[in-house]
Amino acid sequence: MRQKFIFVTGGVVSSLGKGLAAASIGALLESSGLTVTLKKLDPYINVDPGTMNPFQHGEVYVTDDGVETDLDLGHYERFTHTKTSKDSNFTTGQVYDTVISKERKGEYLGGTVQVIPHITDEIKRRILHVDEGVDVAIVEIGGTVGDIESLPFLEAIRQLRNDLGKENSLFIHLTLVPFIKTADEMKTKPTQHSVKELREIGIQPDILLCRTEKALSQDLKNKIALFCNVEKDAVITAQDVETIYEVPILFHKEGLDEKITSLLNIWAKKPDLTQWHEVVEIIKNPEREVEIALVGKYVRLKDSYKSLNEALVHGGIANHCMVHVRYVDSEEIEKNLSTHFDNVDGILIPGGFGDRGIEGKITAIRHARENRIPFFGLCLGMQLSVVEISRNLARMNNAHSTEFNSKTEYPVIYLVTKWVDRDKKLQKRDANSQMGATMRLGAYPCKLKSGSLAYKAYNKTLIYERHRHRYEFNMSYRARLEKCGMVITGISPDKKFAEIIELKNHPWFLACQFHPEFKSKPFEPHPLFTAFIKATIKYQIEKGRCRKK
């Protein structure tokens, strides 16, 4: 069977959920016995999102092969079995960079380089680069129809429809049908205008996903179908749901999977959504609830911690528990510890960059350690745990990371200037290296200490986890810190890098240099998040707070 392509576009407004829609389509097709892969095309000029402000872009998702990508790739991996890579996400910046490089090398033989065909041809080449054996490639086009930035991508997929044929390509457009409360009426005009914009550039959508607060009546579906020139059963309600893991179930009820396989002329079995129903049931009817304080500096935008939030949900699913997250701004802790941690069942410090709010995070770590509250530190969270232990247990009062104090008397966290990367290549960097992609990125091995919290969670001695950081634990301080009760329970096979630390005489205190949240799925909750939530439940019971649902 020739590979099929589904192109997902969005209209009216941004943040309608194209990534979730694409991931849910992938989940449906996988449940029907098909193999899928997913790609995200981003129209911004940045080469990658690695140096973009989380307040603007949300989290940076990291793949096994060490590429900094869009957060939607996290949805793809959580909802499907696809393994994203450097080929799964590309930007306008990358496309233009490639085309300009070819022009400088004379590959266009002195011809005039233009958006059409040179830019669009490069976009098409990247889209069509799909592994053998994949039945369907789902390609999400970032941005909103009508934006000037998206035009080359839309022109490229318009051309691909002609190249591939109707039975091998499908246009799905996600749009908005707003409910106007004062009129007590749902309005289809925004959808009509969005489809009109698409048709003006030569794309006729085959299926419309209509994002709504309420279910669309058949009359409204008929109206949308008439004015947007699509079949009546191709107008799908994409209604707001209580949990994102309900979306594949909703799409199936609307007949989306059947419509897709019909239009693409694919044989597929009836989807088996048993696992999705089980996950949704646990989320909606948990046996108990816990509250976690997430201490960060990007708490005003929840998408800054998208994978982390979902990994906490997954840890709750494994324990039949609802996890509530209390977002705590680390700068507020610097002003006053106050009641930020009253009645919380666990404290978590995520990754991050820059010195804003650092002392607040260190204060939070000390609070968790001294009050024996379950604590989980990720990346920067581990580095600051080392700083806190160094200052307050090892009596190195001025200990710090050289990222924040280059002249610290005790550089317990420092910049490693040379290391061998995951491809066995020697990498070099210093404080003046460019910001983008100069970190330890991607999956690296880690050996676990038998009997440790980490070993009990994973139940294995060798693991592979994804990294995204520049600074490391200074191993010359290992002996001094271990005398104070800190234990390195995860270490690189060459013993050069500390990957996990724990504290003796604490019920559950674990911090890791990597980002475990990137590998967590609803059906396969990450072992560390499962163990962390289990520890918070135990702590809650001991405190007599047993918050049962």
Secondary structure as GFF3:
##gff-version 3
##sequence-region A 1 549
A	DSSP	beta_strand	4	10	.	.	.	ID=ss1
A	DSSP	alpha_helix	18	31	.	.	.	ID=ss2
A	DSSP	beta_strand	36	42	.	.	.	ID=ss3
A	DSSP	three_ten_helix	49	51	.	.	.	ID=ss4
A	DSSP	alpha_helix	54	57	.	.	.	ID=ss5
A	DSSP	beta_strand	61	62	.	.	.	ID=ss6
A	DSSP	beta_strand	68	69	.	.	.	ID=ss7
A	DSSP	alpha_helix	72	79	.	.	.	ID=ss8
A	DSSP	three_ten_helix	86	88	.	.	.	ID=ss9
A	DSSP	beta_strand	89	91	.	.	.	ID=ss10
A	DSSP	alpha_helix	92	104	.	.	.	ID=ss11
A	DSSP	pi_helix	115	119	.	.	.	ID=ss12
A	DSSP	alpha_helix	120	128	.	.	.	ID=ss13
A	DSSP	beta_strand	136	141	.	.	.	ID=ss14
A	DSSP	three_ten_helix	148	150	.	.	.	ID=ss15
A	DSSP	alpha_helix	151	164	.	.	.	ID=ss16
A	DSSP	three_ten_helix	166	168	.	.	.	ID=ss17
A	DSSP	beta_strand	169	176	.	.	.	ID=ss18
A	DSSP	beta_strand	179	180	.	.	.	ID=ss19
A	DSSP	beta_strand	185	186	.	.	.	ID=ss20
A	DSSP	alpha_helix	189	200	.	.	.	ID=ss21
A	DSSP	beta_strand	207	212	.	.	.	ID=ss22
A	DSSP	alpha_helix	218	228	.	.	.	ID=ss23
A	DSSP	three_ten_helix	232	234	.	.	.	ID=ss24
A	DSSP	beta_strand	235	239	.	.	.	ID=ss25
A	DSSP	three_ten_helix	244	246	.	.	.	ID=ss26
A	DSSP	alpha_helix	247	253	.	.	.	ID=ss27
A	DSSP	alpha_helix	256	263	.	.	.	ID=ss28
A	DSSP	alpha_helix	274	284	.	.	.	ID=ss29
A	DSSP	beta_strand	288	296	.	.	.	ID=ss30
A	DSSP	three_ten_helix	302	305	.	.	.	ID=ss31
A	DSSP	alpha_helix	306	318	.	.	.	ID=ss32
A	DSSP	beta_strand	321	329	.	.	.	ID=ss33
A	DSSP	alpha_helix	330	335	.	.	.	ID=ss34
A	DSSP	beta_strand	346	349	.	.	.	ID=ss35
A	DSSP	alpha_helix	358	370	.	.	.	ID=ss36
A	DSSP	beta_strand	375	378	.	.	.	ID=ss37
A	DSSP	alpha_helix	380	392	.	.	.	ID=ss38
A	DSSP	beta_strand	399	401	.	.	.	ID=ss39
A	DSSP	beta_strand	410	415	.	.	.	ID=ss40
A	DSSP	beta_strand	418	420	.	.	.	ID=ss41
A	DSSP	beta_strand	426	428	.	.	.	ID=ss42
A	DSSP	beta_strand	440	448	.	.	.	ID=ss43
A	DSSP	alpha_helix	453	458	.	.	.	ID=ss44
A	DSSP	beta_strand	462	469	.	.	.	ID=ss45
A	DSSP	beta_strand	471	473	.	.	.	ID=ss46
A	DSSP	three_ten_helix	475	477	.	.	.	ID=ss47
A	DSSP	alpha_helix	478	482	.	.	.	ID=ss48
A	DSSP	beta_strand	486	491	.	.	.	ID=ss49
A	DSSP	beta_strand	498	503	.	.	.	ID=ss50
A	DSSP	beta_strand	509	512	.	.	.	ID=ss51
A	DSSP	three_ten_helix	516	519	.	.	.	ID=ss52
A	DSSP	alpha_helix	527	542	.	.	.	ID=ss53
###
